[in-house]
Amino acid sequence: MAASWYVNKFNPFHLPTVEQAAKMGSFSEPLPSKLFDDLTIVLCPASFPLFFLTMDLGATTNYIMWAVIALINGPIYYCVGLIFVALSSLWKSN
């Protein structure tokens, strides 16, 4: 969530504005930006559907969705951690 804010605020990938991209004709997203987007979807599975549904509803709605995503992803990562610990303890006992 903080990474998305940082990218939107400070533009570390040096993405062109809408006007600049329109003048360029064809524009391909830089590889680090593509990687960031892909990792966000993989590491935060709840982010894609919620951001898609609230994409044009304003900043306040997006901040609320960030909180909802954190509440959804927390239990997901907890369960993944439990599975990882259970599998590693099985592997160590053998």
Chimera marker file (.cmm) of the C-alpha trace (Angstrom):
<marker_set name="trace">
<marker id="1" x="0.000" y="0.000" z="0.000" r="1" g="1" b="0" radius="0.5"/>
<marker id="2" x="2.781" y="2.381" z="0.886" r="1" g="1" b="0" radius="0.5"/>
<marker id="3" x="4.665" y="1.339" z="-2.236" r="1" g="1" b="0" radius="0.5"/>
<marker id="4" x="1.671" y="2.223" z="-4.421" r="1" g="1" b="0" radius="0.5"/>
<marker id="5" x="1.450" y="5.629" z="-2.761" r="1" g="1" b="0" radius="0.5"/>
<marker id="6" x="5.194" y="6.171" z="-3.293" r="1" g="1" b="0" radius="0.5"/>
<marker id="7" x="4.981" y="5.261" z="-6.981" r="1" g="1" b="0" radius="0.5"/>
<marker id="8" x="1.980" y="7.526" z="-7.542" r="1" g="1" b="0" radius="0.5"/>
<marker id="9" x="3.482" y="10.443" z="-5.596" r="1" g="1" b="0" radius="0.5"/>
<marker id="10" x="7.152" y="10.450" z="-6.632" r="1" g="1" b="0" radius="0.5"/>
<marker id="11" x="7.144" y="8.611" z="-10.011" r="1" g="1" b="0" radius="0.5"/>
<marker id="12" x="10.386" y="6.621" z="-9.480" r="1" g="1" b="0" radius="0.5"/>
<marker id="13" x="9.979" y="4.845" z="-12.842" r="1" g="1" b="0" radius="0.5"/>
<marker id="14" x="9.857" y="8.197" z="-14.689" r="1" g="1" b="0" radius="0.5"/>
<marker id="15" x="6.563" y="7.451" z="-16.394" r="1" g="1" b="0" radius="0.5"/>
<marker id="16" x="5.258" y="10.071" z="-18.839" r="1" g="1" b="0" radius="0.5"/>
<marker id="17" x="2.097" y="12.022" z="-18.173" r="1" g="1" b="0" radius="0.5"/>
<marker id="18" x="-1.039" y="11.266" z="-20.185" r="1" g="1" b="0" radius="0.5"/>
<marker id="19" x="-0.299" y="14.181" z="-22.515" r="1" g="1" b="0" radius="0.5"/>
<marker id="20" x="3.305" y="13.069" z="-23.078" r="1" g="1" b="0" radius="0.5"/>
<marker id="21" x="2.246" y="9.478" z="-23.761" r="1" g="1" b="0" radius="0.5"/>
<marker id="22" x="-0.360" y="10.658" z="-26.276" r="1" g="1" b="0" radius="0.5"/>
<marker id="23" x="2.317" y="12.621" z="-28.166" r="1" g="1" b="0" radius="0.5"/>
<marker id="24" x="4.641" y="9.599" z="-28.159" r="1" g="1" b="0" radius="0.5"/>
<marker id="25" x="2.149" y="7.463" z="-30.072" r="1" g="1" b="0" radius="0.5"/>
<marker id="26" x="3.092" y="4.075" z="-28.708" r="1" g="1" b="0" radius="0.5"/>
<marker id="27" x="4.343" y="3.752" z="-25.169" r="1" g="1" b="0" radius="0.5"/>
<marker id="28" x="5.483" y="0.611" z="-23.404" r="1" g="1" b="0" radius="0.5"/>
<marker id="29" x="5.653" y="0.468" z="-19.639" r="1" g="1" b="0" radius="0.5"/>
<marker id="30" x="9.211" y="0.130" z="-18.229" r="1" g="1" b="0" radius="0.5"/>
<marker id="31" x="10.206" y="-3.321" z="-16.988" r="1" g="1" b="0" radius="0.5"/>
<marker id="32" x="10.595" y="-2.309" z="-13.300" r="1" g="1" b="0" radius="0.5"/>
<marker id="33" x="7.100" y="-0.833" z="-13.335" r="1" g="1" b="0" radius="0.5"/>
<marker id="34" x="5.653" y="-3.986" z="-14.920" r="1" g="1" b="0" radius="0.5"/>
<marker id="35" x="7.461" y="-6.110" z="-12.332" r="1" g="1" b="0" radius="0.5"/>
<marker id="36" x="6.103" y="-3.941" z="-9.507" r="1" g="1" b="0" radius="0.5"/>
<marker id="37" x="2.547" y="-4.327" z="-10.818" r="1" g="1" b="0" radius="0.5"/>
<marker id="38" x="2.902" y="-8.088" z="-11.212" r="1" g="1" b="0" radius="0.5"/>
<marker id="39" x="4.396" y="-8.523" z="-7.745" r="1" g="1" b="0" radius="0.5"/>
<marker id="40" x="1.604" y="-6.457" z="-6.220" r="1" g="1" b="0" radius="0.5"/>
<marker id="41" x="-1.006" y="-8.764" z="-7.725" r="1" g="1" b="0" radius="0.5"/>
<marker id="42" x="0.878" y="-11.912" z="-6.670" r="1" g="1" b="0" radius="0.5"/>
<marker id="43" x="1.842" y="-10.806" z="-3.157" r="1" g="1" b="0" radius="0.5"/>
<marker id="44" x="-1.423" y="-9.012" z="-2.364" r="1" g="1" b="0" radius="0.5"/>
<marker id="45" x="-4.165" y="-11.089" z="-4.018" r="1" g="1" b="0" radius="0.5"/>
<marker id="46" x="-6.998" y="-8.993" z="-2.611" r="1" g="1" b="0" radius="0.5"/>
<marker id="47" x="-5.652" y="-5.795" z="-4.167" r="1" g="1" b="0" radius="0.5"/>
<marker id="48" x="-6.608" y="-6.427" z="-7.780" r="1" g="1" b="0" radius="0.5"/>
<marker id="49" x="-10.379" y="-6.855" z="-7.463" r="1" g="1" b="0" radius="0.5"/>
<marker id="50" x="-10.751" y="-4.109" z="-4.869" r="1" g="1" b="0" radius="0.5"/>
<marker id="51" x="-8.627" y="-1.575" z="-6.761" r="1" g="1" b="0" radius="0.5"/>
<marker id="52" x="-10.465" y="-2.472" z="-9.960" r="1" g="1" b="0" radius="0.5"/>
<marker id="53" x="-13.838" y="-1.840" z="-8.351" r="1" g="1" b="0" radius="0.5"/>
<marker id="54" x="-12.797" y="1.486" z="-6.779" r="1" g="1" b="0" radius="0.5"/>
<marker id="55" x="-10.508" y="2.838" z="-9.469" r="1" g="1" b="0" radius="0.5"/>
<marker id="56" x="-12.380" y="6.122" z="-10.142" r="1" g="1" b="0" radius="0.5"/>
<marker id="57" x="-14.038" y="6.748" z="-6.781" r="1" g="1" b="0" radius="0.5"/>
<marker id="58" x="-11.485" y="9.127" z="-5.287" r="1" g="1" b="0" radius="0.5"/>
<marker id="59" x="-8.593" y="9.143" z="-2.862" r="1" g="1" b="0" radius="0.5"/>
<marker id="60" x="-10.640" y="8.576" z="0.288" r="1" g="1" b="0" radius="0.5"/>
<marker id="61" x="-12.203" y="5.431" z="-1.122" r="1" g="1" b="0" radius="0.5"/>
<marker id="62" x="-8.785" y="4.172" z="-2.175" r="1" g="1" b="0" radius="0.5"/>
<marker id="63" x="-7.400" y="4.723" z="1.335" r="1" g="1" b="0" radius="0.5"/>
<marker id="64" x="-10.322" y="2.785" z="2.771" r="1" g="1" b="0" radius="0.5"/>
<marker id="65" x="-9.668" y="-0.011" z="0.269" r="1" g="1" b="0" radius="0.5"/>
<marker id="66" x="-5.994" y="-0.111" z="1.305" r="1" g="1" b="0" radius="0.5"/>
<marker id="67" x="-7.148" y="-0.772" z="4.876" r="1" g="1" b="0" radius="0.5"/>
<marker id="68" x="-9.583" y="-3.461" z="3.702" r="1" g="1" b="0" radius="0.5"/>
<marker id="69" x="-6.838" y="-5.103" z="1.632" r="1" g="1" b="0" radius="0.5"/>
<marker id="70" x="-4.522" y="-5.154" z="4.647" r="1" g="1" b="0" radius="0.5"/>
<marker id="71" x="-7.271" y="-6.801" z="6.703" r="1" g="1" b="0" radius="0.5"/>
<marker id="72" x="-7.830" y="-9.419" z="3.989" r="1" g="1" b="0" radius="0.5"/>
<marker id="73" x="-4.156" y="-10.136" z="3.233" r="1" g="1" b="0" radius="0.5"/>
<marker id="74" x="-3.176" y="-10.464" z="6.902" r="1" g="1" b="0" radius="0.5"/>
<marker id="75" x="-5.092" y="-13.714" z="7.472" r="1" g="1" b="0" radius="0.5"/>
<marker id="76" x="-3.961" y="-15.026" z="4.080" r="1" g="1" b="0" radius="0.5"/>
<marker id="77" x="-0.298" y="-14.567" z="5.012" r="1" g="1" b="0" radius="0.5"/>
<marker id="78" x="-0.936" y="-16.016" z="8.471" r="1" g="1" b="0" radius="0.5"/>
<marker id="79" x="-2.376" y="-19.194" z="6.922" r="1" g="1" b="0" radius="0.5"/>
<marker id="80" x="0.495" y="-19.395" z="4.427" r="1" g="1" b="0" radius="0.5"/>
<marker id="81" x="2.939" y="-19.064" z="7.333" r="1" g="1" b="0" radius="0.5"/>
<marker id="82" x="1.195" y="-21.843" z="9.263" r="1" g="1" b="0" radius="0.5"/>
<marker id="83" x="1.370" y="-24.123" z="6.227" r="1" g="1" b="0" radius="0.5"/>
<marker id="84" x="5.046" y="-23.278" z="5.735" r="1" g="1" b="0" radius="0.5"/>
<marker id="85" x="5.870" y="-24.026" z="9.398" r="1" g="1" b="0" radius="0.5"/>
<marker id="86" x="3.911" y="-27.294" z="9.310" r="1" g="1" b="0" radius="0.5"/>
<marker id="87" x="5.673" y="-28.425" z="6.150" r="1" g="1" b="0" radius="0.5"/>
<marker id="88" x="9.103" y="-27.447" z="7.460" r="1" g="1" b="0" radius="0.5"/>
<marker id="89" x="8.512" y="-29.313" z="10.742" r="1" g="1" b="0" radius="0.5"/>
<marker id="90" x="7.453" y="-32.396" z="8.747" r="1" g="1" b="0" radius="0.5"/>
<marker id="91" x="10.553" y="-32.092" z="6.605" r="1" g="1" b="0" radius="0.5"/>
<marker id="92" x="12.838" y="-31.726" z="9.658" r="1" g="1" b="0" radius="0.5"/>
<marker id="93" x="11.303" y="-34.757" z="11.405" r="1" g="1" b="0" radius="0.5"/>
<marker id="94" x="12.069" y="-37.016" z="8.427" r="1" g="1" b="0" radius="0.5"/>
<link id1="1" id2="2" r="1" g="1" b="0" radius="0.2"/>
<link id1="2" id2="3" r="1" g="1" b="0" radius="0.2"/>
<link id1="3" id2="4" r="1" g="1" b="0" radius="0.2"/>
<link id1="4" id2="5" r="1" g="1" b="0" radius="0.2"/>
<link id1="5" id2="6" r="1" g="1" b="0" radius="0.2"/>
<link id1="6" id2="7" r="1" g="1" b="0" radius="0.2"/>
<link id1="7" id2="8" r="1" g="1" b="0" radius="0.2"/>
<link id1="8" id2="9" r="1" g="1" b="0" radius="0.2"/>
<link id1="9" id2="10" r="1" g="1" b="0" radius="0.2"/>
<link id1="10" id2="11" r="1" g="1" b="0" radius="0.2"/>
<link id1="11" id2="12" r="1" g="1" b="0" radius="0.2"/>
<link id1="12" id2="13" r="1" g="1" b="0" radius="0.2"/>
<link id1="13" id2="14" r="1" g="1" b="0" radius="0.2"/>
<link id1="14" id2="15" r="1" g="1" b="0" radius="0.2"/>
<link id1="15" id2="16" r="1" g="1" b="0" radius="0.2"/>
<link id1="16" id2="17" r="1" g="1" b="0" radius="0.2"/>
<link id1="17" id2="18" r="1" g="1" b="0" radius="0.2"/>
<link id1="18" id2="19" r="1" g="1" b="0" radius="0.2"/>
<link id1="19" id2="20" r="1" g="1" b="0" radius="0.2"/>
<link id1="20" id2="21" r="1" g="1" b="0" radius="0.2"/>
<link id1="21" id2="22" r="1" g="1" b="0" radius="0.2"/>
<link id1="22" id2="23" r="1" g="1" b="0" radius="0.2"/>
<link id1="23" id2="24" r="1" g="1" b="0" radius="0.2"/>
<link id1="24" id2="25" r="1" g="1" b="0" radius="0.2"/>
<link id1="25" id2="26" r="1" g="1" b="0" radius="0.2"/>
<link id1="26" id2="27" r="1" g="1" b="0" radius="0.2"/>
<link id1="27" id2="28" r="1" g="1" b="0" radius="0.2"/>
<link id1="28" id2="29" r="1" g="1" b="0" radius="0.2"/>
<link id1="29" id2="30" r="1" g="1" b="0" radius="0.2"/>
<link id1="30" id2="31" r="1" g="1" b="0" radius="0.2"/>
<link id1="31" id2="32" r="1" g="1" b="0" radius="0.2"/>
<link id1="32" id2="33" r="1" g="1" b="0" radius="0.2"/>
<link id1="33" id2="34" r="1" g="1" b="0" radius="0.2"/>
<link id1="34" id2="35" r="1" g="1" b="0" radius="0.2"/>
<link id1="35" id2="36" r="1" g="1" b="0" radius="0.2"/>
<link id1="36" id2="37" r="1" g="1" b="0" radius="0.2"/>
<link id1="37" id2="38" r="1" g="1" b="0" radius="0.2"/>
<link id1="38" id2="39" r="1" g="1" b="0" radius="0.2"/>
<link id1="39" id2="40" r="1" g="1" b="0" radius="0.2"/>
<link id1="40" id2="41" r="1" g="1" b="0" radius="0.2"/>
<link id1="41" id2="42" r="1" g="1" b="0" radius="0.2"/>
<link id1="42" id2="43" r="1" g="1" b="0" radius="0.2"/>
<link id1="43" id2="44" r="1" g="1" b="0" radius="0.2"/>
<link id1="44" id2="45" r="1" g="1" b="0" radius="0.2"/>
<link id1="45" id2="46" r="1" g="1" b="0" radius="0.2"/>
<link id1="46" id2="47" r="1" g="1" b="0" radius="0.2"/>
<link id1="47" id2="48" r="1" g="1" b="0" radius="0.2"/>
<link id1="48" id2="49" r="1" g="1" b="0" radius="0.2"/>
<link id1="49" id2="50" r="1" g="1" b="0" radius="0.2"/>
<link id1="50" id2="51" r="1" g="1" b="0" radius="0.2"/>
<link id1="51" id2="52" r="1" g="1" b="0" radius="0.2"/>
<link id1="52" id2="53" r="1" g="1" b="0" radius="0.2"/>
<link id1="53" id2="54" r="1" g="1" b="0" radius="0.2"/>
<link id1="54" id2="55" r="1" g="1" b="0" radius="0.2"/>
<link id1="55" id2="56" r="1" g="1" b="0" radius="0.2"/>
<link id1="56" id2="57" r="1" g="1" b="0" radius="0.2"/>
<link id1="57" id2="58" r="1" g="1" b="0" radius="0.2"/>
<link id1="58" id2="59" r="1" g="1" b="0" radius="0.2"/>
<link id1="59" id2="60" r="1" g="1" b="0" radius="0.2"/>
<link id1="60" id2="61" r="1" g="1" b="0" radius="0.2"/>
<link id1="61" id2="62" r="1" g="1" b="0" radius="0.2"/>
<link id1="62" id2="63" r="1" g="1" b="0" radius="0.2"/>
<link id1="63" id2="64" r="1" g="1" b="0" radius="0.2"/>
<link id1="64" id2="65" r="1" g="1" b="0" radius="0.2"/>
<link id1="65" id2="66" r="1" g="1" b="0" radius="0.2"/>
<link id1="66" id2="67" r="1" g="1" b="0" radius="0.2"/>
<link id1="67" id2="68" r="1" g="1" b="0" radius="0.2"/>
<link id1="68" id2="69" r="1" g="1" b="0" radius="0.2"/>
<link id1="69" id2="70" r="1" g="1" b="0" radius="0.2"/>
<link id1="70" id2="71" r="1" g="1" b="0" radius="0.2"/>
<link id1="71" id2="72" r="1" g="1" b="0" radius="0.2"/>
<link id1="72" id2="73" r="1" g="1" b="0" radius="0.2"/>
<link id1="73" id2="74" r="1" g="1" b="0" radius="0.2"/>
<link id1="74" id2="75" r="1" g="1" b="0" radius="0.2"/>
<link id1="75" id2="76" r="1" g="1" b="0" radius="0.2"/>
<link id1="76" id2="77" r="1" g="1" b="0" radius="0.2"/>
<link id1="77" id2="78" r="1" g="1" b="0" radius="0.2"/>
<link id1="78" id2="79" r="1" g="1" b="0" radius="0.2"/>
<link id1="79" id2="80" r="1" g="1" b="0" radius="0.2"/>
<link id1="80" id2="81" r="1" g="1" b="0" radius="0.2"/>
<link id1="81" id2="82" r="1" g="1" b="0" radius="0.2"/>
<link id1="82" id2="83" r="1" g="1" b="0" radius="0.2"/>
<link id1="83" id2="84" r="1" g="1" b="0" radius="0.2"/>
<link id1="84" id2="85" r="1" g="1" b="0" radius="0.2"/>
<link id1="85" id2="86" r="1" g="1" b="0" radius="0.2"/>
<link id1="86" id2="87" r="1" g="1" b="0" radius="0.2"/>
<link id1="87" id2="88" r="1" g="1" b="0" radius="0.2"/>
<link id1="88" id2="89" r="1" g="1" b="0" radius="0.2"/>
<link id1="89" id2="90" r="1" g="1" b="0" radius="0.2"/>
<link id1="90" id2="91" r="1" g="1" b="0" radius="0.2"/>
<link id1="91" id2="92" r="1" g="1" b="0" radius="0.2"/>
<link id1="92" id2="93" r="1" g="1" b="0" radius="0.2"/>
<link id1="93" id2="94" r="1" g="1" b="0" radius="0.2"/>
</marker_set>
